[in-house]
């Protein structure tokens, strides 16, 4: 198997067509010189940097990949520039280790200042682009980043064309350009929007030609699989859209063999086996296997092998040797154990592997849940496909009826697959057939059966069974399809945009051939919004059922003129905020609120406390803070008010200075009321004062006074400016 992987990687490397230019064809010398001159005019590149280059082709264009490396061993700067044959800068990247030291602190530049810098860099690098670009702001920024990342998409005739874009990153403290990437289509015909159907007509066309469907989705939470009904699109938004002139359904991409409902299903087992063959999966030791066997009900390795060899349709003869095996738990709930076995047959002569069979068996039910054949056919490239799609599918149906009848009765064939074929009347070399599980007459796309069919040998080459042990709730109270469409168009919406591809604008099953690459004017669902509707509440949700909240810049209605207004706004820009439209800056802050603000300034990705937080989420939040040394278990009191000296304590712990702060007798505090500071927190207040985190009222600190929400924002802001 490793030989096959190595061969595949070798082919990939050959196909990329990358050539080192040193010593390459003399005819490229002038083009390389022009590329270097272009790069050095646009960017500051020291003359003493070491230089290397290579050339590759993309869409019949030469791309020169230029690299410079500094000799400084302390701060080894690397610069990469890609220039095409027309002198366009496609990519720029500058790396310096020193640029990545200060993450986790508030930057010196605002995003608005970085945006102005980015516009200037784009104007310098490609003066003709900026007028066609629309800046796209994504909330919020992260404190952990050292750069601002800015995205621009192309707009033509007032219509977005997301395929073309420019991406820029700006160092948040120096304002220097860190990277630039341009994806641009030079020669395209963009049709005018005159004569296009109206938005109302587009909505009607969408309902008639694309549409929504009711499905079951699931989430694995609290050690159980829970299913729930959702409305979602019948077709993938990236692949099928509405023609803006005719209202007809058009497919944008040709993805032979790619499926809509379970895109990863047909290859997941093969990927798993490749990982196993590459030695990435840990095998259980004989002692561990014996312990599991002794636990009862699971078949042994020997029994699993005997079962696989005795299964007629696998055809594992004595020539096949068991090469690898492992026992793992089922995904996602881990309730079942699965034996995965890798059988291989040495080829004649040199002993290399020619044919392989990979099998997965439920170690309790003895059911074969997946298999995959690899058969080496030296003349496969010269052979023609045998069956049309109908005959191939008939064989898949017959196999499932014979060997998996209890599942076959509960599935429905996914016909959308056939709409991804270039031409369903042409015999393909391989087919993938998906059968979705049906419960309460509603499809459950995450479950079902998948058949891989090798149309060169005319046989089934792979099989996967995905079937969760779960219940399905009633759909009695779901909203109507009409109501779901109202939500779709009101909360997501159809938008006019251009799409691209040499295969674009080909009506399904017409046989029309695309001669020239062009942009198509289409109506598609708005990007960057999940296309799932909770079938009970009607809310837009993710596939997991979690409600989608439109990202918006946090703003408060009650902070104007407050002494902490600036600090509150800056923190909110970096996702450090408290829920609500009012900040209530003069109210005392609760422990859970203060620690929420503080945790957002740390590298923390767990649940943050909100009004909707569950006990489990609160426990997880505090468990992180205890592990990180921010709070001790005995101090946990989510709804208690935080005093000023307690606020300082948490911040100093976040700085990891608490070991020093705990030393007695070495600190002095200049506040007049220093005598009222708790003895065990004296060092904490001294350090915080010295660092400028706290300033008091000029003479007093008032350590026992309740910390207001505004004061908390100022403290955390000052901490993040260090």
N, C-alpha and C positions, 0 to 999 in steps of 0.2 A: 504493500500500500504506500509506503514511503517513497518507493521508486516512482509510483504514479503521481504522487504529489510533486516530487521534484521535477518530473517531466512537464507537468502542467505549469509550474512556476517558470520553467525555462521557456516555454512557448509564450507565456505572458511577456517575459522580458524581451523576446525577439519581436513581438508584435508592437511594442512601444516605439521601436525604431529610434533609439537614442544613440547618438554617435559622439565620441569625444572629438573635439575639433583640433587639438594639438596634433599636427602631422596629418590632418585630413586633407581632402581634395583642395588643391590650390585655388580652384574657382570660388571657394567660399571665403577666401581671405578678405576680399573687399567688403563683402556683406557682414562678416564678423567685425571688421574695423568700424563699419558704420553703426553696428549695434552697440559696440563699446562706447563710441563717441556719443551716441544718443543717451546712454545710461549716465555717462559722466557729466553731460550737460544738465541733465535733469536732477541729479543727486550729487551730494558731496561725498566723494570717494577718494580717500588719500592715495597718493601715487605709490607709496611704499607697501601697500597691501599685496599679499600674494594672490595671483589671479589664475583661475581655471575656467573652462567653458565646455559646453556640449551643445549639440543641436538635435532637435527632433522635429517631426512633422505632425501637424494637426490640421485636418480638413484641407489638405493640399497646401498648407502654409508652412514655411520654415520658421521654427521658433528657436532663438538663441538663448540658452540658459547660461547666465554669466554669474560667476561667484568670486567674491573678494574676501580674504581673511586677514585680519590684523595679526601682527607678531607679538603683541603684548600678552604675556602669559597670565597677568592678573585680570585684565579685562579684554578678553579675546573677542573682538567684534567680527561678526560675519554679516556680509551683505549679499543678497541674491537679487538679481534683476532678470526678468524674462522680456525679450524684445522680439517682435515678429519681423518678417521680412519687409514690411512696409514702414518700419520704424516706430510702431506703436508699443508703448510700455504696457505689458499685460500684467506683470506682477512685480512687486518690490517688497523685500523683507529685510529688516535690519534687526540683528540680535546682539545684545550686549548683556552679560551676566549682571552688571551693575544696575540695569534698568528694572530688574525683577526682585530687588531687595526690599522695597518699601511697600509691599502690598498690605492691605488691612488698615490703612490710615486714610484720612480725608485728603483729597488731592489739593494741589495748589491752583489748578485750573478748574473752572466750571465746565459743564458739558457745552454750554452756549459758546464759551471761548474756544473749546476744542472743535466745535462745528465750524467756527470761523476759520480756524487753522486748516481744517480738512478741506473746506471750499477753496482756500488758497492753494493748497497742494494739488488738488485736482485741476485747477485752472493752469497751474504751471506744467503739470505732466501731460494733460490732454485738454488744451484750451477749448476745443470744439464740443466737449461733452457736457459741461456743467449746465448749459442752457436746456438740455434735454433730461436732466436728472431731477428727481423728486426725493427729498430727504425723508426717511422713514424712521421715526423715533420709537424705540422700544423701551418701555419702562420695566423695571428700574435699573440703575447701575449697581454693581456689586463692589463693596469695599475691598474684596479680595483681588480684584483686577488692578493691574498697574496701568492699563490703557483704557481709553474710551474707544468703543467700537461703533462705527457709524456706517449706516447702510443707505444706499441710494438706488432707486430703480428708474428705468427709462420711461418717459412719457412722450408719446407721439400723437399728434392731433388731439391732444387733451385726454388721451386714453392710455392707461398704464400698460406697459409691456414688461412683465416681471422677469422674463427670461434674460433680459439685459440689465446688468447691475454693476455698481462699483462699491467696493467695500474698503474702508479706510480705518486704521487704528492709530490713535494719537496718544503719546505718552502723557499721562495725566498731570505730571509735575513739570516736565520740560517743554511740552508742546511739540516735541519732535515727531516726525512721521515714523511710525514703526512698521506699517505695512500698507500696501495698496494692491488691490486686485480688481481687474477689469474683465468682465464677461460681456462681450459686445458682438452683435451681428452686423457686419459692415454693409452687406448688399441685401436689402429686403424691400419688398413692395408692401407698403402699409395702405390698405384700402381706406378710403374716407368713409365716415359713418352715415353719409347721406343714403337714404333708402333703407336704413336698418329698422327692424321692428321695434316697437315701443317696449318699455320695461313691463307693462301689463301684459302685452302679447308674449313677451319672453317668459313670464311666469306661467302663463297658460301652456306654452310649448314645453316648459320644463315638466309640468305635471303630466302632460300627455306622453312625452317621449323619454323622459329620464325617471323622475319620480322618487318617492319615499317608500319605505317598507317598514313593517314592524318586525323587530328581532328581539331575541334575548341576548343580553350581555352578562358579564359576571365580574365579581371581584373576590379575591381571596383575602379575607380579613378575619382576625380573631380565630385562626385555625379552622376556618370553614369556607367553603365555596358558596357564595350567595349569588343567585341569578336575579335579573330584573329586566323588564321590558323597556326598550328604547325604539324610537323612530330614527332611521338613518337613511342615507341615500342608497338607491339601488346600484348606482354606478359610482366609481371613484371620480371625484371632482377633477383630479389631475388628468384623467384619461378621456372622459366623455363630457361634452359641453353642448350648448345650443348655438347653432349658427345664427349670427346676428341679422342675417338677411332673409333666410328661409324659415327659421324656427325649427329646423330639422336637427336630429341627433347626429353628432359627428364624433368620431373617435380621433383623438389627437396622437396617440402613440401606438406603435406596433410592438406588442410584447408577446411574441409567440411562446406559448408554454407558461406564461405568467398568468396567475389567477387572481380574481378579485376578492373572494371571500376570505381565504386563508393563504395569503401570499407566501408565508414561510413554511407552510405545512409540508409541501411536497419534497422539500430538500432538508428539512430539519434532521431527519434520521441520518441522511447521508453526511451532513456536517458533523453530527455527533460521532459517527464512525471514523471520519477523518481525524477528529481530535483524539479518538482512542488510539488509532494507528500511529499517530504522532507522539504518543506517550503523554498526553496532557491530562488523562483521567486516571486517578489513583485507584488501583485494584485493591480489594480487600485481601488481607492476609488469610492463610488457611485457618488460623486460630479464630479470626473474626468471622469467617464464613461458618465455622463449626458452631460458634456461639449463636449465630442467627438461626442455623438449622435446628439447634436444640430448643430454640424458642418456640418451635412448632409451626406447622402449616405451610412452610415454605419448601419448595422442592430444592434439592441439592444441585450443584453444578453438573454432576454426572447425569442426574435425571433431566436437567434442562438440555444437555447435549443430546441425550438419547431421544428426547421429544423432537428436537429440531431435525435430527437425522431421520427420524421416522415419519416426518411430515411429507406427504407425497409431493405437494406443489413446490417445495423448496429444492428438491432434487439434490440433497447433499449426500453424495456417494462416499465410499471409503477412501477415495482419492483425496478428499478434502481433509485438511488438518485444522484443528482448533488452534488458532494463533493467539487470540486475545479474548479476554472475557472480563466482565465486571458486573457487580450487583449494585444497583442504585435505587433510589426512591423515585416514585412518580412525581410528576409536576402537575399542578402547583401545590397540592396539599400534602404530598409526601406520605400518603397513607398506604400505598402499594409498593412492593418491591419488584423490580424488573431485572431479569437476567439479560445482558447484552453479549452476544457471542459473535466472534469474527472467524469464519472458516475460509481457508484459502487452499487452492490447488496449485502446486508447483507446475510450471510449464516444463515441457520436455526439453532436455539439453542443458541449459545453464542454471536451472533451478530457480529462476525468478518467478514471481507470482503472476499468473495469467488470469485466473478466474477467482472471484470471491463472493461469499454470501454473508450478509450481516443480518442477524436475527435478534429481535427483542421479545422476551417471553415474560408474561406476568408470573411471578414466582409462587403465587398462591392459587390463581385460577387455572394456571397452565395454558393460558390463551396467548397465541402469538399476536403481539400488538403492532409489530412492524417488521418489515424485511426489505432488503435491497440487494439486487444482483449486480455484480460487475463482471461482464464477460468480455474478454479480449478477442476482438475480431480484426485481424490484420487487414482485411479487405473491406471493412465496413464503409469506408468512404466511397467505394465504387458501387455499393449496393443501393438499390432504390427502395423507398418505403413500400410496404406491402398493402396495408389496409387504408380505406378512407376513415374518417372520424366516426361514422356511424358503425362500421364493422368493428373498429377498435373498441368503441364504447360497449358494444354488444358483448365482447369478450370480458370486459371489466364487470358488466352487470352479471354475466354468468358466473364469474368467479365469486362475486359477493353473495349471490343467491345460494351457491353451493356451500361455501365455507363460513360465511358470516350472515346467515339468514336472519338471526334475531336482531341484528343491527340494520340490515338492508331494509327491513320493513319499517324502520323509523327514520329513514333519510330521504332526501330529495336531491336530485341531480342539479348541480349549479350550472345552468345553461349559459350564464354570462361568460364563462370561459371561452366559448366558441367565438364570441365577439372580439376576443383579443387575437385571434388568428389572422394572418395576412389575408388568407382566402380559405374559408372552410372547405371548399371543393378540392383544394390541393392537398395531397397526402403529405403529412408532416413526418419527420423522422422520429419524433417522440410526441406523446400526448400525456397530459395530466388531467385526470378526471376527479372532480370533487363532489362529494355527496354530503350535504349539510344535515345535521341532526334536526328533527322536527319535534317540537313539544307543544301541545295545545294548538296545533296548526300554525305554529310560529317557528321560523328557522332560528337555530342557535349556531351561527357561523363558526364559533370557536370549537365546536365539536362536530365529528363526522368521520367519514372515511375518505382516504385519498389513494388513488391508483395511479402509478406511473407505468406507461406503456411504451415499450421499445418497438417501434414500427419497422425497424430493420430486421430484427429477428422474428417479429410478429408475436411477441409474448409480453406478459406482465413482468416488469422489471423492479417494481417497488410497491410497497403498501404501508399505509399508516392508519392506525385506529386512535382517535381522540375521543374519549368518552368519560365525562366526569360523573361521579356518583353524587348527584345533587337533585334537589327538588326545583320545580318551576312554579312560580306564583301564577295565580289566575290573571287573565287579561280582561276581566269583566269591567274594570273601572278605568281602562285606558282612555285617553282622549281620542277623538275621532281623527281620521286621516285628514279631513278638511281643516280641523283645528291645528294639526301638526304642520300643514302647509302654511297656515297663517303665521305660525311661529317661525318657520323657516324663512319666509320672505320678509318678515318684520324684524326679526332679531339677527339674522345672518345676511340675507339679501342676495339677489342676483346683481352682478356688476358687469359692465362691459369692459372687455380687455382684449389685447392681442395675444395670440399664442403662435408658436413657431414649430416648424419641422418639415422636412422634405416629404413626410408622409401625412401632412396635415390636410384637412378639408376633403378627405376621401370618404364618401358616404358608405355606410356599412353594406357589404355584399353587392356593390355595383361593378366592381372590377376596374373602376376608373384608375388611371395611373397618374401619379404626381410627377410633373416634368420639372418644375422649377421650385426651389425653396421660396416660401412666401409666408407672410404673416396672415393670420386669419382673424377676423373680427368676430368675437364670440361673446355670449353671456355665460358666466360661470359664477358659482357661489363664491362669496367673498373669502379671501384667504385669511389664514391665521386664526380662524375660529373653528372649534371642534364641530363636526357635522353630526351631532347626536342630540336628540331631544328626549328628555325624560317623559315616558309615555303616561305617567301619572300626573306630574306637576306641570308639564309643558315647559320646563326650564331647559336652557341649553346646558348640556353637560359633556364631560369627557366620557370616553368609552367605559371608564371605571365607575361611572355614575356620579362622580364628584362634580358639583355645580361649577360651571364656568363663570368666572368673574372677569369682565372686561378690564384689561390693565389701564389704569388711569393714574395720572400724576396725583399724588396725595396732596390735598389742600385742606386748610382749616378756616373756619369762618370767624374765629374768636381770638386770633393772635395778633392782628394788626396793631402796631404801636406798643406791643408788649416787649419787655426787655429781652425776652428769649425768642423773639420772632425769627431773627436770622438763623439762629441755631436750630430751631424746630424745622424750618424750611430746608436747610442743608441736609439735616439728618434724613428727612423724608425723601429727598432725592436719591438717597442710597438705601432705601427700603427699611429705614429705621424709624418706625412710627408707631403710634397707638391708633386703634380702630376708631372710626367715627368721623363726622364732619366737624366736630368741636374737639379741640385739644384740652380745654379746661386747664390752662396753664397755672392758675392760682390754687387749684385743688391739691390736697395731699396725695402723693403717689403711693399705690399699694406695692407690696413686694413683688407680686407676679407681674405688675406693669413695669416696674423698674428693671427687673430681670429680663423681661421681654425686650426692652430697648437695648440692654447690655448684650443679650445673646445675639441680637441681630448685628452687632458690631464684631462678633466673633465668627469663626468658621463653623457655624452651626447650621445644619440642614434638616433638623427634626421638626416636629410640630411646635408651633408658637402658640402661646395661650391667647385665646379669644373667648368671646361670650359663648361660642358654640363648642368649645373644647370639651372632650370627654375626659373622664377620670384617667383613663389609660394614657391619653395624650399629655395630661398634666403630669402624671407620674413619669412619663418618658422625658419630658422637658426638665423636670427637676433632677432626674437621674443623670442627665448629661451635665447639669451644673454642678452636681456633687462630684462626678468623675473628674470634671475639669478644675475642681478646687475653688469654684466661685462661692459656693455655699456649703455649709455642713448640714448633715441630716437633722441635727437638733434645732437648726435655725429655720427650717422650712415652715413657713406660715403664709401661704399665698395671699390672704386677704388682710394681712397686717400692714400698718403704715410704716414706711421706711424713714428713719431719722436721718439727719444729715451725716452723722458720723457712720451710720450703717451703710449709707450710699457710698461713702468713701471706701469703706472696708471692701465692698464688692468690686469696686473699680481697681483697687490696689491688688486684689487677688487676681483679677483678669490680667493685670500687668505682670503677674508672677513675682511681685516684690514682697509678698507677705512674709516670707522667711526673714527678710531684712527688717520689715516693719515690726516683727515680733521681738526684736532685740531690745532689751530694756536699758535705759540710762544713757543712750547716745543721741537722743533727738531733742531739739528745742523747737517750740512753736511760738510764733510772735503774736498770736491772737491774745487779746487781753483776758478772754474767758477760757484760756487754755486749761485752767484748773478744773473746769467742768467736763473736760473730755474724759471718757472712760479710759482707765489705765491701760487696758489691753488694746485700745485703739489709738493710743497717743502717737505711736510711730506711723500709723496709717495716715493720720491727719497731717503729720509733719511732712511726709513724702508727698502727699497730694498737694499741700500748700507750696512746697518747694518746686514742684513740677508745673504749677500754675493751673491745676485742675480745679482748685477752689480758691476763692479770694475773700470770702466772707463779706461783711458789709463795710469793710475798711478797717475795722478794729476788732470786731468780734466774729467768731465762727458760728456760734449758737449750735453746738453739736447735738443737743437733745431735741431741737426743734424739728418738726415734721418737714420732710423734703417735699416741695411742691413739684408738680409735673414740669413746670417751666424750668425750675432749678435743676431738675434731673437731666433735662435736655442740654442745658449749658454744661453740666459736669461731663456728660458723655461726649459732647462736642469737643470740649477741651482735652479730654483723654485721647480722642482720635486725632488730635492735631499734634500730638507729641512726635 
